[in-house]
Amino acid sequence: MAWQLLSINCRIHSHDHLPPTTLVTASDEMVLSGAGAAARIVVVGVGGATCSGKTTLAKHLLHILNPSSGTGSRGTASSGSDRVRGIVDAFILHQDDFAPPEATLPVNEQFGVTDWDHPPTAIDYERMRTTIEHIKATGSFPPEFSSHDHLNAQPDCPISEQVLTTWRDKFGSLSTDHGVRIMLVDGFLLYYDAAVRSTMDVKIFLRTPRAVLKKRRDERFGYATAEGTVWKDPEGYFDNIVWPAYELAHRGVFEGHDVENGGPIVPAPDAEPVAGGPIEGLCVLDVAPAQQTDSAASTFSREMTQLVDETCAAIWNHLTGSPP
């Protein structure tokens, strides 16, 4: 086999799990679901560097988790009971939708280009945090919210039908008092801001070798902006801007400041969360580089199948308090 997950570092503490009998409690954030029952929103973060496969993974998860994508009676109350079978629904929030207007971004003085990646300024973290909290409290997006993700082309990356069907059926077997809604949140600086990351229940981080990221970035057409334009990287942008910003944002997350190989730092129990600091409960999925004999498409498809499988296992573990 030409690929493998080098390591899976999931540092989860006991208070990050809810046992099956207390999946929904009085202290949880409650919202009205589409099924008409009070449902708790579980926020699943999918973070990682540019072109690591975050959005592709999130959309595969959406297909698996959302009852409308499958068959059967998921998301409906069983006869004679107020228990809801399965997950009520799932939806995605993209961190890219919180990028400030291009005109307000800083210009890198050394290279004379707009800097979309500098961690403190690349995202409107306050607006992102309040949007997540609004969704958790009301069950709906703020009226002023809009997304431009549909303007970005996504690679065609099918996954194993067996993995897809297995997890769809498994999540469909869940039964809770009021149901659960899954909010998937993806972003390249998803865990940088302490207040934003505090809203996450499950924290997945995709870590891909620099050379693979650069190749994928170079092959990308561009990025749609909120203003309706398309940003295309000038020459040297990955090496001069993107990668240094990624290192700056994540060096405090990994041991030895090694963003490619270091293990995730476990924050001290009483440590004050800081921007770019250690992340409680971070689950790092490390992907090995492919052999040269593999085609890029087939490698990415097999790699994504494994990422979907491991992420679904982490979500299941959080929802039930036990491994699948």
BELBEL-V341944 format. One record per helix or strand. SS is the DSSP state (alpha for helix, beta for strand). FROM is the first residue (numbers start at 0). LEN is the number of residues. If there is no record, write none. Layout:
SS_FROM_LEN, SS_FROM_LEN
//
This chain:
beta_4_6, alpha_13_3, alpha_19_3, beta_29_3, beta_37_11, alpha_53_12, alpha_66_3, beta_76_1, beta_83_2, beta_88_6, alpha_94_4, alpha_101_3, beta_106_2, beta_112_2, alpha_124_14, alpha_148_3, alpha_160_12, beta_174_2, beta_179_8, alpha_193_4, beta_201_7, alpha_209_10, beta_222_2, beta_229_2, alpha_236_14, beta_253_1, alpha_254_3, beta_263_1, beta_281_6, alpha_295_25
//
